Every structure is written in structure tokens, then in C-alpha cells.
Amino acid sequence: MAEEVIQLDINQLQPNPLQPRGAITPESLVDLVDSIREHGILEPLVVAKTPAGFQIIAGERRWRAS
């Protein structure tokens, strides 16, 4: 598996339909939104390339909160 850090356009990202957390509500993101505003995103998202773009493997809450 190749590992590299790249910057992607946010429109290329797709949520994972098998998201293990289930439903992510806006209310559950309030603290994370505040933290991202203050500190930024400290850990990058992990994505997999798909024919339609990039699917989020880890970090969907960070993506939604940003």
C-alpha cells in the first residue's frame, strides 16, 4: 500500500457508506468544530482512491466538522 500526503479538493471526497459510527449529527460535532477553529485539523484524513474520487476511510467527523 502506498502512503503519501496530498492535498485534495474537498469536492473529491466522499463519505464511506459503511461508516462504523452510524449517523453523525450536527449536534455531535459542536466540540470538534470549536477545536478545529482554534487549532486546525491536527491529523490528516485517510482516504482511498475510487473511480469517482476519494472515499474517506478515517476522519469523516473531521471532514464534516471542517
N, C-alpha and C positions, 0 to 999 in steps of 0.2 A: 504494500500500500504506500503510495506516495504521499508525503506530508509536505505542505508548503503553505505559507501565509500569503494570501492575496486579498486585494480589496475588490468587492463586488458591488454592483448597483443593487440597491435594496429591492428593485423590481424583479431581479433574477431569483430571489429567494422564495421558496415555497414551504409552507408548514408540512410537517410529517403527519400523514393521515393516521399513523399508528402511534401518535403522541401518547406516551405512557402516563402522563399526568391527567389525561382526560380533558375536561373543559377548563379553559383558562379564562377567568372572568376579569373584567377591568378592575374590580374591587381587590382582587388578589394581587394586583400589580402595583398598587399605590406606593408601598415602601420601596419597591425596586425602581420605580420611576424617579422617586426622590433621590435615591442613591446614584442612579445614572446621571441625573442632572448635576449632582455635586462632584462625583468622582469620574464619570465616564464609564464606558464598558471596560472592565479590567481583564476579562477573559474572553478571548475570541469565540465566535460561534464555530461549530464543527458542521460542515456540510458535505454532501455527496453530489457529484455531477450527475445530472439526469438529462435525457433528451430535451426536456422543457426548461432546463435551467439548473438550479441547485436546490436540493432538498435539505432542510435543517435536520441534522441528526442530534445535536446537543445545543441548547441555547435558545429555544423558542420563546421562553419567557423574557429573556433579554431582548430579543428581536421585537417582541410585541410591546415591551415597555419603552423601547427607544423610539 
